[in-house]
């Protein structure tokens, strides 16, 4: 009995992914637990393990294929004793199918359904004696309900898009996330019944953007899933979230002395505490001290969080990810340092798991190590705030009426004004400054 290998759901919200690499080829024997492929999601490239043993009979989806829906049949494996050629021929003749996960095929592939008979959006001739046919426009299920994924429905609602105006590209005309993201208002008046037999091609997602200049050499590079997600989420943030910004300067003198002393004690244990670890700890304690800043706007309600889960921006090739230090208010500096080292390494290797980056109640973006003195960060929705950390540098300050120098760091808080008012943001920064300038208080 042939074993189906389908595109797995690597996170609760994943609808599709890129089949980045096959680590096996047709004819290879695999055992349960062997890594057979790498799948690229919007956050990381994750390994897929075989849950059965057998021989790879047929690969149905090539490496590098984008937009492979969860549940799509991507390969077929022959069990021990089966003829690999027969299994491959059967898989090739069926043209692939989709399912809910890896499993054994105990029955022949079903005859093509009416939705399988579509050819590039054209209506297939009605089979005899059945009078039905399947147009490409999304039909309804359960009466008049339009076929659409839950995520597509939510995105359409947020964007004010009528699902009835969108052409679905999923199985059976189902509307998926990509259809909402690629939707243009020009589609809204085009009804399925008014279209010619060969529907006009759907406008591309970048139809509104100018092409390259003719006289400048260039290289066109396709957006990765990560970059697409960054573009979508941050555009959503800057266009729908009312940002305001507050900046405060912190004296790092005492912190640097304390850091030096702690690292000398921890050197034998292989632990090194960074300035960023102090910042994570100080931010978490400030959120506990000012709980009105540890919130999230949710339409007609607000979420107040009892725990400070800090998302930390980590730059990687092609974008950035925000692994989460959970319960940072309950962890010591050494624990935070070890956890961040592990998370940053996994992020740069593309090995973060969904549980490593999902959630978070507050974000930190630190560009100080790159010499950036001060900047404003874009809020990571649905969070209510993000703290941008600049470089520490020697500046003139006045103390006791005299000019002296001190190692100062500028920090800018971006707040969602729907959830956090100016006074709350200022109170948070004052608490944060207190912990940074007197780091021993982080131990209380």
N, C-alpha and C positions, 0 to 999 in steps of 0.2 A: 504494500500500500504506500503510495507516494506521500511524502511529507511536504506540506506547504510551508514556505518561509515568507512571512508578510512583513510589511513596514510596521515597526513597533511604535507605540505611543511612549515617548521617553519623558513626557511630563503631562500633568493633568490637562493642560490647555493646548497641547500640540495637536494640530490638524494635518500638517504635512511637513516634510523635511527634504533635505538633499541627500541622496545616496552618494556620499563623498567618495568612498573607496571600497572595493571588494578586496578582502584579504585572502580569498580562496578563488579557485577557478574551477571550471567544469571538469569533473573527473576526480577532484580531490576528495579524499576521505576525511570526515570530521567527526569529532566526538563531542558529547555534551559538555558544554563549558568552553569550547574552543571559540575564539573571537573570529567571526567570519566577515564582518563589514564595519565600516565607520559611517555614522549618520551625522550630518551637520544640522543642528537646530539653530535657533536665533541666538543662543548663548554659548554653545560649545560644540565640539565634535566628540561624539560619544561612541563607544564600542558596543557592538551587538554580538552577543554570545549565542551559539546554537543550544537549543534545549533538547535536541535529539542527536543520535548518531546515524551516519549513513554516508552516501556519496553524493556530491553536488552533481545533479543530472542536467539542470538547465538554469542558467541565469537569465531572467526575463527583463530586468531593469538594469541598464548600463551604469557604470560608475560615472559620477558627475551629473546625473539627472536631477533637475530641480523639481520642486513641487510634487513630490510623490506623496499621495494621500495615505494617512494612517490606515492600515488594513489591506493595502494594495499587495497583491502577490508579486514578490520580487525574485523568487527563485523556487526551485523544486528539488527535493532531495530524495534519492532512492534508498529504501531500507536494505539491510543485509539480505542477500538472496534475490533481490529484484534485478531485472535487466535494466541497466542504466539507459541504454538506447531506447527501450520502450517507454520508460518514464519521460525521457527528454522529448521523444516524438509526441507523446500524449500532451505534454505541457505546451509544446510549440503549436500543436493543432488547435488547442483550446484558446490560444491567444492571451492567456493570463486571466486572472479573476481577482477579486478582492475578498478578503475575509477579515475576521476579527483577531487573528493571531496565528501562531504556528500550530499546526495540527495535521492529522493524517487524513488523506483523501480516500474515503472508503467507497465512494460512488463516482461514476463517470462525471465529467464536467457537464453542467446543465446546458441545454440548448440556449443560444443567444436570446436574451429577452428583448422586448421592444426597445428598451433604452440602449441595448448593445447594437441595434441595427442602425443607429444614427451614423451619418458620414459627414463630418465637418459641419454640423449644424443643419444639414438638409433633412427634410422629412423622408423617411423610408416608405416605400410603397406598402400599403396596408396588406398584411398577409391574409391569405384566404384559408379558412373561412372567417377568421377573426377580423372584426372591422376596425380594430384600434391601430393607431400609429403613434410615434413618439417624436414631437418637435423638440428643438433644442431649448426653447424658452422654458423657464421653470414652471412646472405644473404644480398642482396643489395636492396635498395629502390630508386625510381626515377632513373631507369636505373642502372648504375654501382656504385651508391653511397652506401658505407657501412653503415649499421645501427649502429649508435653510438650516445651517448649523447654528447651535446656540451662540457661538462666538460671532458669527456673521450677523445674527439678529441684534446682538448687543452693539456691535460697531455701527450698524446701520441706524439704530436708534440714537446713538450718541451723535452721529453725523447728520441726522435728520433726513436720511435717505429712505424712500418708499421701496420696500423689497419688491413690489410689483413692477418697478421700473428697471430692475436689475436682471441681466441674463446670467443664469447659473452655468458654471463650467464643470461642476462636480458630477458624480454619478447620477444619472437620471435627471439632469438639469438642476441638481441641488446647488443652492447658493452657498459658497464658502468664503472664507476670509479674503482670499485674493480677489474675488469679484467685487467686494465692497471697496477694497483699497484701490482697485483699478477702475472704479466707476467714474464716469463723467456725466454731467447733467445732460449732455446731448443725447444720451441714451433714453432719457425719461419719456420721450414722446413716441419712441419706436415700438410699436406693438407687434407681437409675434405674428399675428394673422395678416398684418400689412406688409410683411417682409417678402421679398422674392424668394424663390425656392433656394437659391444660394445666397445665404445671408452675407451682408457686407462684413469684412473683418472688424473685430472689436478694436477700438483705439488702444494703443499701447499705454502702459502706465506712465511713460514719460512724454506723452503726446504734447503736453503743454510747455515743454522745455525746449529752448532753442538748441539747434545743433551746433557742432563745433565750428570754429572759424576756419575758412578754407585755407588760409595762408599759414596756419600754425600747425606744425607736426603734432600728432597726438596719438595716444593709445587708448582704445576703448576697453574698459574693464567692467565686467558684470558685477553688480552688487551682491555681496554675500548675504545670507539670511540675517546675520548679525547687523550689518550696516543698514539693511532695510528696516529692521526693528528699531534701531537707533533713530533713523530718519523719521519713522512714523511716530514713535513715542515722544520724541523731543519736539517735533512740530506740534503735536497735540498739546504738550505741556505749555509751550510758549504762546499758543493761540487760544487756549481755553482756561489756563490757570493764571489768575492775576498775581504776578510776582511783585514783591517789593524787597528792598535790600537794606541791610544794616551792617556797618563795618565797625570793628573794634580792634585796637592794638593791644597786644599782650607782651609783657616783659618775660623773656625766656631765661633770664640769668639764673634764677634758682632752679628751674627745671633742668637746665643743662648740667648744673653741679650735681643734682640728685641723680640724674641719668648716669653720669660718670661713675658715681659711687656704687650704684646698683649693678652696673655692668661689670665693675671690678669684682664684686661679690659673686656674680653669676657666671663669670668667665669659665670656671672649671666645669660647669654644667652645660656648656655650649649654648647658653641663652644670651641673646643680645637684644636689649630693649631699644626701640627707635623712638624718635620724637613723635612719630605717627601713632605709636602705641599709647603714649601719654594722651594724645589728642582724642583717640577713641574712648579711653577711660574717662577723660574729663567731660566729653560730650554726653556719654551715657549717664554719668552722675548728675550733670546739669539737667538732663531730661527728667531724672527722678526728682530733682529739687524743684523743677518747674514743669509739672505734668501737663500743663496746658499747651506746651510746645511739642509734646509727644502724641500728636493727634493726626487724624486723617479726615478730610471732608468727604462726605458720602451723600450728596444730594440734600435730602430733608433730614439728615442726621449726621452725627459726628462719631468717630471711633476714638476713644481715649485708651491708650495702651498702658498697661501696668508694668511692662518690661521694655527695656531699651535694647532693641535689636538694631545694630549699626551696620548699614550697607557702606562698604568702602570701595570707591572707584579704583579699578586696577586697569592700567593701559596694557593692551595686548595687540598683536598684529591684526590690523583690520578694524579696530574699534576698542571698546572697553566693556568690562563687566563689573558687577558690583556684588561680590561675595559678602555674606552677612556674618558678623560676629554676634551670635545670639546671646542675650542676657549679659551684655558687656558691663552693665552696672553691678553684676554679681561676680565678676572675674577679676583676678589680680593682673598686674602688668605682665608678669612672666607668662601667665596663661594666654593672655591676649597676643603677646609677641609670638608664641609658638603657633597659635591658631592662624594668625595672619600670614606667617611664613608658609604654612601648609596650604592655605587658600590661595595665596598669590602664586605659588608654584603650580598648583593645579590649574589656575586660570591661564597662565602663560603656556601651559602644555595642552590647553583645550580639554582638560579632564574634569572640569567642574560637573557635579551632578545637580539636578534641579533643586534638591534640598539645600545645596550650598549657596544658591543665589536667590531663591524664592523668598518673598516677604521682605522684612526690614521695615522699621518704623521711622528711620532718619538716615540721611546719607552724609558722607564726608568725601570731598574731592580735594586732594592735596597735590599742588603743583610746585610746592616750595623747593623740592629737590631739583627742579629744573630752572630755578632762579626767578620764577614769576613772583613779583612782589605782592600783587593783589589782583583778584579777578572775581567775577560773579558767575556762579554755576546755575545751570538750569535744573529745576526741581525734577526729581525722578518720580513720576506719578505711580501710584496714588498717594505717595508720601506728602507730608505737609511742609517739609523744609529740607534744605541741604546746606552744609557749611563748607565754604571754599577757603582753603588754607594757603597762604602765601609764604614766601621764603623768610627765614629769620635773618636779619641783617643789622649791622651796627648803625644806630641813629642817634642824633643828639636829643637829649631829653633834659628837662629842668627838674632838679631835685633840691629841696631846701634852698630854693632861690638861686641855685648855681647850675650852669650848663655842664652836663656830663654826657657820657655815651652809655648805651645799653643795647643788648641784643633784642630787637623788637620783631614781632610777627603780626601781620595784618590778617584778620579773619573776617570774611563777609558771609552773612547769613541770608540766604534767599528764602522767603516765606510765601506760602499760599495764603493770600489775604482773606480767603473765604473761611479759613480755619484758624489762622494765627494773626492776631492784631499786633500793631507796632510795639505796644507796651509789653506784651508777652515775649516777643522776639528780643526786645532790649533786656528783659529780665533774664532770659536764657543766656544771652551773651555775657551779662554781668556774672552769672554763676559760673559759666565756662571760664571766664578770665580769672575768677578767684581760684579755681582749681589749678589752672596752668601756672599762675604766678606764685602759688603756695602749694606745690605738689604733695607735700606731706599730708595735706587735708584729704587727699584721695585715699588715704589709709584709714581714715576715721569711720 
